[in-house]
Amino acid sequence: MINGMTTPAHAFDGVTTPAHALGGALRAWRDRLSPSDVGLSPVGRRRAHGLRREELAALAAVSVDYLVRLEQGRAHSPSPQVVAALARALGLDTSERDYLYTVSGLLPPPTGSVSTHIPPSVQRLIARLGDIPLAVFAADWTLVLWTPLWASLIGDPLALDPDERNLVHVVFLADGADRYPSWPVRSERGEREFETALVSDLRIAAAAYPHDERLRTLIERATARSPRFADLWASGTVRPPVGDRKTIAHPQVGSMTLDCDILTVPGADLKLVAYTAPVGSPDAEKLDRLRVAGLRTLARVSDVDERSWSRRAGPAPGYSAESSSPACAG
């Protein structure tokens, strides 16, 4: 039992080292999940319960070989980023997540820092909302999770390097050919109003997490490198984010205008950002075309045999994790 969680009998056979404890925990947590728990459709005949290694590796954006070595105790020092991705992919609660950090030789995220942890109940909700463009942002506007239709609508967030996976970075620090997404996303309220609301909400996060080093570094870099950010930060404006309407000039289905709403998760300090259109409207039809195109891509991926999964570098075709793209901050 790990923090009250019942594990399969094999999980800790002969455990004598942290590496074996780590491997046993990963196997136990993988075994208790089904594909539907993480928004995947079962593919082919399954010889065992739980997620396949290939599926977990893809969800966490790690190689299958590395996951095998972690589970077998041959690798024992995963990075904090890998541990965080595995915790999200496995749907761990806070106690389980902290245990995973500990047996990985890392300190759990300190109290008072911006959390990217998504409660299992919220992960289940997101898995069942895969037919709408939806993403989860942390308090500092780091993108933690997104649905496939979000990536189809906005562009693949995996185009960003890890250090760029934050909306503030995308808006104020990316330039020229590095701008993301590569097609226009315009706020009905105007870009100045959108940027004002984004910086205002970041100020609220800075007050709530005064000791978060990553957040402090983000603010310092943006202030030093972006005159627009520095001007807005100096204004002292404070207000929570609200919804917006966005016009997206999509290269495949053309321009569409969508409602962009922000929902909060009590007790988790997360923001769920969703794009929708009125049922039966031309914009809803364009979203449906993107959805169908995504399903066709998923069907092609599902036809690939298990050996080819080990060569995949990106997240699985259910939902993806830890990246960033434009949202409706204001």
DADAVEN-V994491 format. One record per helix or strand. SS is the DSSP state (alpha for helix, beta for strand). FROM is the first residue (numbers start at 1). LEN is the number of residues. If there is no record, write none. Layout:
SS&FROM&LEN / SS&FROM&LEN
This chain:
beta&2&1 / beta&5&1 / alpha&9&4 / alpha&18&14 / alpha&35&4 / alpha&53&8 / alpha&64&8 / alpha&80&10 / alpha&94&10 / alpha&120&8 / beta&133&5 / beta&142&6 / alpha&148&7 / alpha&157&3 / alpha&162&3 / beta&166&1 / alpha&167&6 / alpha&176&3 / beta&185&3 / alpha&191&18 / alpha&213&13 / alpha&227&9 / beta&244&7 / beta&254&12 / beta&270&7 / alpha&282&21 / alpha&306&4 / beta&319&3
